[in-house]
Amino acid sequence: MEVNQLRNLLLNNMWCVIWKQNNLYKIFTNQIFESEQKAVEFKNKQKSMRKAHDCRAVPYIHDYFNGVSNLDHLNGSEKPQDS
Protein backbone atom coordinates (compact mmCIF):
# COMPACT_ATOMS: atom_id res chain seq x y z
CA MET A 1 0.00 0.00 0.00
CA GLU A 2 1.36 3.41 -0.95
CA VAL A 3 1.92 6.11 1.63
CA ASN A 4 -0.79 8.33 0.11
CA GLN A 5 -3.30 5.47 0.14
CA LEU A 6 -2.52 4.73 3.78
CA ARG A 7 -2.77 8.43 4.64
CA ASN A 8 -6.17 8.69 2.92
CA LEU A 9 -7.41 5.58 4.70
CA LEU A 10 -6.47 7.04 8.08
CA LEU A 11 -7.88 10.46 7.25
CA ASN A 12 -11.20 8.97 6.27
CA ASN A 13 -11.50 7.17 9.60
CA MET A 14 -10.40 9.88 12.05
CA TRP A 15 -12.16 13.21 12.47
CA CYS A 16 -11.65 16.28 14.65
CA VAL A 17 -13.27 19.65 15.28
CA ILE A 18 -11.28 22.77 14.40
CA TRP A 19 -12.00 26.47 14.75
CA LYS A 20 -10.43 29.65 13.51
CA GLN A 21 -8.63 31.53 16.23
CA ASN A 22 -6.17 34.38 15.59
CA ASN A 23 -6.24 33.70 11.83
CA LEU A 24 -5.21 30.04 12.33
CA TYR A 25 -7.35 26.92 12.18
CA LYS A 26 -6.62 25.02 15.39
CA ILE A 27 -7.99 21.90 16.95
CA PHE A 28 -10.85 22.73 19.32
CA THR A 29 -10.55 19.68 21.55
CA ASN A 30 -8.07 16.84 21.92
CA GLN A 31 -10.86 14.37 21.24
CA ILE A 32 -10.67 12.43 17.96
CA PHE A 33 -13.86 10.98 16.47
CA GLU A 34 -14.40 7.78 14.49
CA SER A 35 -16.86 9.36 12.06
CA GLU A 36 -17.73 12.72 10.57
CA GLN A 37 -21.23 12.42 12.04
CA LYS A 38 -19.91 12.10 15.60
CA ALA A 39 -17.58 15.08 15.11
CA VAL A 40 -20.46 17.20 13.78
CA GLU A 41 -22.70 16.12 16.69
CA PHE A 42 -19.98 17.14 19.17
CA LYS A 43 -19.52 20.50 17.43
CA ASN A 44 -23.25 21.19 17.46
CA LYS A 45 -23.54 20.44 21.21
CA GLN A 46 -20.88 23.00 22.21
CA LYS A 47 -22.34 26.32 23.35
CA SER A 48 -19.21 28.19 22.27
CA MET A 49 -19.66 26.83 18.74
CA ARG A 50 -23.13 28.33 18.43
CA LYS A 51 -21.60 31.80 18.27
CA ALA A 52 -20.10 33.29 15.12
CA HIS A 53 -17.01 31.06 15.09
CA ASP A 54 -15.69 29.48 11.93
CA CYS A 55 -15.67 25.86 13.12
CA ARG A 56 -15.69 22.64 11.14
CA ALA A 57 -15.54 18.89 11.45
CA VAL A 58 -12.60 17.79 9.30
CA PRO A 59 -10.40 14.73 8.75
CA TYR A 60 -7.78 14.63 11.49
CA ILE A 61 -4.17 15.63 10.86
CA HIS A 62 -1.68 16.47 13.59
CA ASP A 63 -0.88 19.88 12.04
CA TYR A 64 -4.06 21.31 13.57
CA PHE A 65 -2.45 21.27 17.04
CA ASN A 66 0.00 23.99 15.94
CA GLY A 67 -2.52 25.67 13.66
CA VAL A 68 -2.71 26.05 9.88
CA SER A 69 -3.40 29.26 8.03
CA ASN A 70 -5.69 27.82 5.36
CA LEU A 71 -7.65 24.70 4.54
CA ASP A 72 -6.57 24.24 0.92
CA HIS A 73 -5.36 20.72 1.77
CA LEU A 74 -9.00 19.66 2.13
CA ASN A 75 -9.39 20.27 -1.60
CA GLY A 76 -6.58 17.93 -2.59
CA SER A 77 -3.33 19.74 -1.75
CA GLU A 78 -0.64 17.56 -0.19
CA LYS A 79 -0.04 19.34 3.11
CA PRO A 80 -1.52 22.33 4.93
CA GLN A 81 0.39 25.58 4.92
CA ASP A 82 1.92 26.04 8.34
CA SER A 83 1.76 29.29 10.21
MARLO-189185 format. One record per atom (N, C-alpha, C): residue in three letters; residue number from 1; x, y, z; atom name. Coordinates in nm, 4 decimals. Example, Ala and Ser with C-alpha at 12.3 -4.5 7.8 and 13.67 -1.06 7.14 Angstrom:
MARLO-189185
DRENPA  aa   i        x        y        z at
DRENPA ala   1   1.3190  -0.5690   0.7800  N
DRENPA ala   1   1.2300  -0.4500   0.7800 CA
DRENPA ala   1   1.3200  -0.3300   0.7800  C
DRENPA ser   2   1.2850  -0.2250   0.7080  N
DRENPA ser   2   1.3670  -0.1060   0.7140 CA
DRENPA ser   2   1.2900   0.0030   0.7870  C
END
This chain:
MARLO-189185
DRENPA  aa   i        x        y        z at
DRENPA met   1   0.0850  -0.1175   0.0000  N
DRENPA met   1   0.0000   0.0000   0.0000 CA
DRENPA met   1   0.0897   0.1241   0.0000  C
DRENPA glu   2   0.0588   0.2184  -0.0867  N
DRENPA glu   2   0.1361   0.3410  -0.0951 CA
DRENPA glu   2   0.1106   0.4301   0.0252  C
DRENPA val   3   0.2040   0.5200   0.0499  N
DRENPA val   3   0.1919   0.6114   0.1633 CA
DRENPA val   3   0.0663   0.6971   0.1498  C
DRENPA asn   4   0.0398   0.7487   0.0295  N
DRENPA asn   4  -0.0788   0.8328   0.0108 CA
DRENPA asn   4  -0.2077   0.7544   0.0334  C
DRENPA gln   5  -0.2106   0.6284  -0.0077  N
DRENPA gln   5  -0.3296   0.5466   0.0141 CA
DRENPA gln   5  -0.3508   0.5227   0.1632  C
DRENPA leu   6  -0.2429   0.4941   0.2346  N
DRENPA leu   6  -0.2518   0.4729   0.3781 CA
DRENPA leu   6  -0.2966   0.6010   0.4481  C
DRENPA arg   7  -0.2398   0.7135   0.4066  N
DRENPA arg   7  -0.2773   0.8431   0.4644 CA
DRENPA arg   7  -0.4261   0.8698   0.4419  C
DRENPA asn   8  -0.4751   0.8464   0.3221  N
DRENPA asn   8  -0.6168   0.8690   0.2921 CA
DRENPA asn   8  -0.7063   0.7764   0.3726  C
DRENPA leu   9  -0.6640   0.6523   0.3908  N
DRENPA leu   9  -0.7413   0.5579   0.4705 CA
DRENPA leu   9  -0.7538   0.6067   0.6143  C
DRENPA leu  10  -0.6435   0.6526   0.6716  N
DRENPA leu  10  -0.6468   0.7036   0.8084 CA
DRENPA leu  10  -0.7297   0.8304   0.8184  C
DRENPA leu  11  -0.7137   0.9203   0.7217  N
DRENPA leu  11  -0.7877   1.0457   0.7252 CA
DRENPA leu  11  -0.9376   1.0232   0.7161  C
DRENPA asn  12  -0.9781   0.9229   0.6423  N
DRENPA asn  12  -1.1203   0.8972   0.6266 CA
DRENPA asn  12  -1.1816   0.8296   0.7476  C
DRENPA asn  13  -1.0993   0.7876   0.8424  N
DRENPA asn  13  -1.1497   0.7173   0.9596 CA
DRENPA asn  13  -1.1290   0.7927   1.0899  C
DRENPA met  14  -1.0650   0.9089   1.0848  N
DRENPA met  14  -1.0405   0.9876   1.2053 CA
DRENPA met  14  -1.0817   1.1316   1.1776  C
DRENPA trp  15  -1.1624   1.1870   1.2657  N
DRENPA trp  15  -1.2163   1.3211   1.2473 CA
DRENPA trp  15  -1.1907   1.4051   1.3705  C
DRENPA cys  16  -1.1817   1.5362   1.3529  N
DRENPA cys  16  -1.1651   1.6276   1.4652 CA
DRENPA cys  16  -1.2454   1.7543   1.4378  C
DRENPA val  17  -1.2571   1.8372   1.5403  N
DRENPA val  17  -1.3269   1.9649   1.5276 CA
DRENPA val  17  -1.2217   2.0749   1.5379  C
DRENPA ile  18  -1.2212   2.1648   1.4391  N
DRENPA ile  18  -1.1280   2.2771   1.4401 CA
DRENPA ile  18  -1.2072   2.4074   1.4406  C
DRENPA trp  19  -1.1403   2.5146   1.4818  N
DRENPA trp  19  -1.2004   2.6469   1.4745 CA
DRENPA trp  19  -1.0937   2.7479   1.4421  C
DRENPA lys  20  -1.1370   2.8605   1.3889  N
DRENPA lys  20  -1.0430   2.9653   1.3506 CA
DRENPA lys  20  -1.0240   3.0588   1.4684  C
DRENPA gln  21  -0.8977   3.0706   1.5091  N
DRENPA gln  21  -0.8629   3.1527   1.6234 CA
DRENPA gln  21  -0.7337   3.2254   1.5891  C
DRENPA asn  22  -0.7344   3.3567   1.5940  N
DRENPA asn  22  -0.6168   3.4384   1.5595 CA
DRENPA asn  22  -0.5647   3.4066   1.4194  C
DRENPA asn  23  -0.6550   3.3957   1.3242  N
DRENPA asn  23  -0.6235   3.3696   1.1825 CA
DRENPA asn  23  -0.5595   3.2335   1.1566  C
DRENPA leu  24  -0.5702   3.1413   1.2510  N
DRENPA leu  24  -0.5212   3.0044   1.2327 CA
DRENPA leu  24  -0.6336   2.9074   1.2643  C
DRENPA tyr  25  -0.6405   2.7996   1.1866  N
DRENPA tyr  25  -0.7348   2.6915   1.2177 CA
DRENPA tyr  25  -0.6654   2.5967   1.3145  C
DRENPA lys  26  -0.7212   2.5854   1.4349  N
DRENPA lys  26  -0.6618   2.5020   1.5390 CA
DRENPA lys  26  -0.7639   2.4003   1.5868  C
DRENPA ile  27  -0.7116   2.2931   1.6430  N
DRENPA ile  27  -0.7986   2.1897   1.6954 CA
DRENPA ile  27  -0.8723   2.2451   1.8172  C
DRENPA phe  28  -1.0017   2.2200   1.8236  N
DRENPA phe  28  -1.0851   2.2734   1.9319 CA
DRENPA phe  28  -1.0739   2.1877   2.0575  C
DRENPA thr  29  -1.0637   2.0593   2.0421  N
DRENPA thr  29  -1.0546   1.9675   2.1549 CA
DRENPA thr  29  -0.9555   1.8570   2.1198  C
DRENPA asn  30  -0.9001   1.7931   2.2198  N
DRENPA asn  30  -0.8068   1.6837   2.1917 CA
DRENPA asn  30  -0.8788   1.5519   2.1634  C
DRENPA gln  31  -1.0083   1.5573   2.1531  N
DRENPA gln  31  -1.0862   1.4367   2.1242 CA
DRENPA gln  31  -1.0881   1.4110   1.9737  C
DRENPA ile  32  -1.0633   1.2860   1.9353  N
DRENPA ile  32  -1.0670   1.2431   1.7958 CA
DRENPA ile  32  -1.1900   1.1532   1.7801  C
DRENPA phe  33  -1.2599   1.1694   1.6683  N
DRENPA phe  33  -1.3858   1.0980   1.6468 CA
DRENPA phe  33  -1.3705   0.9940   1.5370  C
DRENPA glu  34  -1.4487   0.8883   1.5462  N
DRENPA glu  34  -1.4403   0.7783   1.4491 CA
DRENPA glu  34  -1.5222   0.8026   1.3237  C
DRENPA ser  35  -1.6062   0.9064   1.3250  N
DRENPA ser  35  -1.6858   0.9360   1.2056 CA
DRENPA ser  35  -1.7121   1.0862   1.1973  C
DRENPA glu  36  -1.7408   1.1312   1.0775  N
DRENPA glu  36  -1.7733   1.2720   1.0574 CA
DRENPA glu  36  -1.9005   1.3077   1.1346  C
DRENPA gln  37  -1.9961   1.2177   1.1349  N
DRENPA gln  37  -2.1230   1.2421   1.2038 CA
DRENPA gln  37  -2.1008   1.2690   1.3522  C
DRENPA lys  38  -2.0161   1.1905   1.4169  N
DRENPA lys  38  -1.9906   1.2100   1.5599 CA
DRENPA lys  38  -1.9187   1.3414   1.5857  C
DRENPA ala  39  -1.8282   1.3801   1.4963  N
DRENPA ala  39  -1.7581   1.5079   1.5108 CA
DRENPA ala  39  -1.8559   1.6242   1.4960  C
DRENPA val  40  -1.9457   1.6148   1.3999  N
DRENPA val  40  -2.0458   1.7198   1.3784 CA
DRENPA val  40  -2.1404   1.7276   1.4975  C
DRENPA glu  41  -2.1822   1.6136   1.5517  N
DRENPA glu  41  -2.2699   1.6124   1.6691 CA
DRENPA glu  41  -2.2017   1.6802   1.7877  C
DRENPA phe  42  -2.0733   1.6507   1.8079  N
DRENPA phe  42  -1.9984   1.7138   1.9167 CA
DRENPA phe  42  -1.9937   1.8649   1.8962  C
DRENPA lys  43  -1.9612   1.9071   1.7749  N
DRENPA lys  43  -1.9524   2.0500   1.7426 CA
DRENPA lys  43  -2.0849   2.1195   1.7702  C
DRENPA asn  44  -2.1935   2.0575   1.7303  N
DRENPA asn  44  -2.3251   2.1192   1.7462 CA
DRENPA asn  44  -2.3704   2.1271   1.8920  C
DRENPA lys  45  -2.3162   2.0432   1.9788  N
DRENPA lys  45  -2.3539   2.0443   2.1205 CA
DRENPA lys  45  -2.2793   2.1502   2.2013  C
DRENPA gln  46  -2.1699   2.2036   2.1473  N
DRENPA gln  46  -2.0879   2.2997   2.2209 CA
DRENPA gln  46  -2.1497   2.4389   2.2154  C
DRENPA lys  47  -2.1750   2.4980   2.3303  N
DRENPA lys  47  -2.2336   2.6319   2.3348 CA
DRENPA lys  47  -2.1430   2.7340   2.2674  C
DRENPA ser  48  -2.0133   2.7216   2.2864  N
DRENPA ser  48  -1.9212   2.8194   2.2272 CA
DRENPA ser  48  -1.9210   2.8114   2.0747  C
DRENPA met  49  -1.9622   2.6979   2.0197  N
DRENPA met  49  -1.9656   2.6831   1.8742 CA
DRENPA met  49  -2.0916   2.7443   1.8135  C
DRENPA arg  50  -2.1886   2.7750   1.8943  N
DRENPA arg  50  -2.3125   2.8332   1.8435 CA
DRENPA arg  50  -2.2953   2.9811   1.8097  C
DRENPA lys  51  -2.1871   3.0389   1.8568  N
DRENPA lys  51  -2.1598   3.1800   1.8268 CA
DRENPA lys  51  -2.1050   3.1898   1.6852  C
DRENPA ala  52  -2.0556   3.3034   1.6502  N
DRENPA ala  52  -2.0103   3.3290   1.5125 CA
DRENPA ala  52  -1.8667   3.2814   1.4890  C
DRENPA his  53  -1.8344   3.1617   1.5329  N
DRENPA his  53  -1.7011   3.1061   1.5091 CA
DRENPA his  53  -1.7003   3.0268   1.3796  C
DRENPA asp  54  -1.5877   3.0314   1.3117  N
DRENPA asp  54  -1.5692   2.9481   1.1931 CA
DRENPA asp  54  -1.5175   2.8132   1.2414  C
DRENPA cys  55  -1.6070   2.7180   1.2620  N
DRENPA cys  55  -1.5675   2.5864   1.3116 CA
DRENPA cys  55  -1.6156   2.4797   1.2150  C
DRENPA arg  56  -1.5401   2.3703   1.2095  N
DRENPA arg  56  -1.5695   2.2643   1.1136 CA
DRENPA arg  56  -1.5276   2.1283   1.1691  C
DRENPA ala  57  -1.5962   2.0263   1.1211  N
DRENPA ala  57  -1.5541   1.8886   1.1447 CA
DRENPA ala  57  -1.4741   1.8481   1.0207  C
DRENPA val  58  -1.3499   1.8087   1.0413  N
DRENPA val  58  -1.2595   1.7793   0.9296 CA
DRENPA val  58  -1.1824   1.6506   0.9575  C
DRENPA pro  59  -1.1280   1.5882   0.8526  N
DRENPA pro  59  -1.0402   1.4727   0.8751 CA
DRENPA pro  59  -0.9209   1.5142   0.9606  C
DRENPA tyr  60  -0.8845   1.4312   1.0546  N
DRENPA tyr  60  -0.7776   1.4629   1.1490 CA
DRENPA tyr  60  -0.6406   1.4598   1.0828  C
DRENPA ile  61  -0.5623   1.5629   1.1099  N
DRENPA ile  61  -0.4173   1.5629   1.0857 CA
DRENPA ile  61  -0.3522   1.6349   1.2031  C
DRENPA his  62  -0.2333   1.5928   1.2391  N
DRENPA his  62  -0.1676   1.6469   1.3585 CA
DRENPA his  62  -0.1325   1.7947   1.3459  C
DRENPA asp  63  -0.1244   1.8480   1.2246  N
DRENPA asp  63  -0.0876   1.9880   1.2040 CA
DRENPA asp  63  -0.1857   2.0854   1.2688  C
DRENPA tyr  64  -0.3072   2.0421   1.2960  N
DRENPA tyr  64  -0.4063   2.1305   1.3572 CA
DRENPA tyr  64  -0.3692   2.1688   1.5000  C
DRENPA phe  65  -0.2854   2.0909   1.5679  N
DRENPA phe  65  -0.2453   2.1265   1.7035 CA
DRENPA phe  65  -0.1649   2.2562   1.7040  C
DRENPA asn  66  -0.0787   2.2755   1.6043  N
DRENPA asn  66  -0.0004   2.3987   1.5943 CA
DRENPA asn  66  -0.0748   2.5081   1.5198  C
DRENPA gly  67  -0.1739   2.4712   1.4427  N
DRENPA gly  67  -0.2520   2.5668   1.3660 CA
DRENPA gly  67  -0.2067   2.5729   1.2214  C
DRENPA val  68  -0.3007   2.5875   1.1307  N
DRENPA val  68  -0.2712   2.6048   0.9882 CA
DRENPA val  68  -0.3435   2.7305   0.9416  C
DRENPA ser  69  -0.2843   2.7984   0.8443  N
DRENPA ser  69  -0.3398   2.9265   0.8027 CA
DRENPA ser  69  -0.4511   2.9141   0.7000  C
DRENPA asn  70  -0.4593   2.8007   0.6318  N
DRENPA asn  70  -0.5686   2.7822   0.5359 CA
DRENPA asn  70  -0.6059   2.6348   0.5296  C
DRENPA leu  71  -0.7155   2.6075   0.4631  N
DRENPA leu  71  -0.7654   2.4704   0.4543 CA
DRENPA leu  71  -0.7620   2.4181   0.3105  C
DRENPA asp  72  -0.6680   2.4680   0.2305  N
DRENPA asp  72  -0.6574   2.4237   0.0915 CA
DRENPA asp  72  -0.6322   2.2740   0.0802  C
DRENPA his  73  -0.5670   2.2156   0.1801  N
DRENPA his  73  -0.5363   2.0724   0.1767 CA
DRENPA his  73  -0.6631   1.9867   0.1744  C
DRENPA leu  74  -0.7751   2.0415   0.2182  N
DRENPA leu  74  -0.9002   1.9661   0.2135 CA
DRENPA leu  74  -0.9525   1.9523   0.0711  C
DRENPA asn  75  -0.8986   2.0320  -0.0192  N
DRENPA asn  75  -0.9390   2.0274  -0.1598 CA
DRENPA asn  75  -0.8388   1.9519  -0.2454  C
DRENPA gly  76  -0.7483   1.8770  -0.1834  N
DRENPA gly  76  -0.6579   1.7928  -0.2594 CA
DRENPA gly  76  -0.5111   1.8289  -0.2517  C
DRENPA ser  77  -0.4743   1.9397  -0.1898  N
DRENPA ser  77  -0.3326   1.9736  -0.1749 CA
DRENPA ser  77  -0.2668   1.8711  -0.0831  C
DRENPA glu  78  -0.1374   1.8572  -0.0955  N
DRENPA glu  78  -0.0642   1.7556  -0.0193 CA
DRENPA glu  78  -0.0614   1.7839   0.1312  C
DRENPA lys  79  -0.0262   1.9052   0.1703  N
DRENPA lys  79  -0.0036   1.9344   0.3113 CA
DRENPA lys  79  -0.0522   2.0759   0.3417  C
DRENPA pro  80  -0.1076   2.0975   0.4597  N
DRENPA pro  80  -0.1523   2.2328   0.4931 CA
DRENPA pro  80  -0.0355   2.3285   0.5045  C
DRENPA gln  81  -0.0630   2.4547   0.4776  N
DRENPA gln  81   0.0386   2.5578   0.4918 CA
DRENPA gln  81   0.0508   2.5926   0.6389  C
DRENPA asp  82   0.1704   2.5754   0.6928  N
DRENPA asp  82   0.1919   2.6040   0.8343 CA
DRENPA asp  82   0.1940   2.7535   0.8584  C
DRENPA ser  83   0.1736   2.7880   0.9841  N
DRENPA ser  83   0.1758   2.9292   1.0209 CA
DRENPA ser  83   0.3176   2.9818   1.0211  C
END
